Amino acid sequence: MYRVAICEDEAPVREENARMCGEILNRLETEYSLQVFSSAESLEEALHSGVVFDLICLDIVMPGKSGLELARELRMHDDRTSILFISSSADFLLDGYSVRPIQYLLKPVDEAVLEKAIADDLRLNHQARAVLIPAGGKTEILPLGEIQYIESRDHGCVFVMEQEERFFWMSLRQAEGLMPGGQFCRCHNSFLIHLDKVVRMDNHNITLTGQKQIPLSRRYNRQFKNQIARYFGSRQ
């Protein structure tokens, strides 16, 4: 769950930024929660009550406490939460970067630029690094970065890793449900591929790192091409 806060004192801007964030995260196939705040004080109250956010989209110039003041206070005890400044002025650009924001955007926000900032933050700071696999009353932890693909085989699934293969009694559909959204895609009835491992493809085959070739079936052709275009497009 990617938890987003939007802090903006102007209601129309607040609503528009919330709309864009929601649509972007839906396109990125990311499960999220989104809360809006009309002042730095109301956001600060939520933070003090224990509410945790992964990303705060923060206006700088607001009545009362400024977004920059709140960000400085937050950074005194929190290096994990990502901050994205949204301002009507570039005057605070240098001061803003003292609290290590992921981006400083000027109003009105360009949705494509906002999408890239959010996609980069998800990939660099909030992407799952491991998957938990239930297996015979215990849980196996597999590093996501080592999984090349998952193959339906012998009434179960083989997780093909960089250095080994791991077999689990589950369907490919069940395995797909365990994977983080957007990183893996079905390309065939029997194969689920880690998109980060794709180096080349045509209408019939997908080549992964290590030159392993996986079939691309007609049934999944368009779906796979659309998803890999979104995946690599968000990383440009």
C-alpha positions, 0 to 999 in steps of 0.5 A: 500500500502506497500512502499519499498525502496532499497538502494544499490550501487552495481547494481547486488545486488540492482537488486537481492534484488528488485527481491526478495522483489517483489516476497516475497510481491506477495507471501504475497499477499500485494499491494506494490510499490518499488523504488531503489536507488544507494546511500544514497544521492539519497534516502535522496533527495527523503525523503526530497522531501516528499516521504514516505516509510514503509520499507527501505532496506539499505546497510551500506557501500556505497561511500559517506554517509553511510547507518548508517549515513542516518539511524541515521539522519532519526531516529532523526525525524522518528520512524515509517519507518522500517529499514532493514540493509543489509551489507557485514560485521557484523562489524556494527552490534552493531552500526546498532541496535542503530537505531532500525532496524527490522533486520540486514542481511548479504550478500548474502541475504537468501530469506527465512530470508528476507521473514520472516523479511518482513512478521514480519514487515507487521504483527507487524508494518503495518497491518491494524487495522480496516476496513471501511464499507460503510453503507447507506451514512455513513462509519462504522469502525470495528476493524479487530481484533474483526472480527471472520468471515463474513457470507452471510445471508439474501441477505447481510453479517453478520460480526460476532464480538467478542461481537456482530453481524453487518449486512450490505447490500453487497455481500460476494464478496464485503465484501472480497474486503474490507478486507486486503490481506492475513488475510481473506480467503473464506472457503465456498460459504457463509463464509469468515474467519479471519485466525487469529481466526483459532485454529483447522481444518479438511477436513470438518470443521474449529474451531475458537476461542470460539469453533465456527465451520464453514464448509469447502467445497470441492470447497474451501478446497485446496485454504483455506489450502494453504492460511492458511499455508502461513499465519502461515508459515510467522509468524514462 
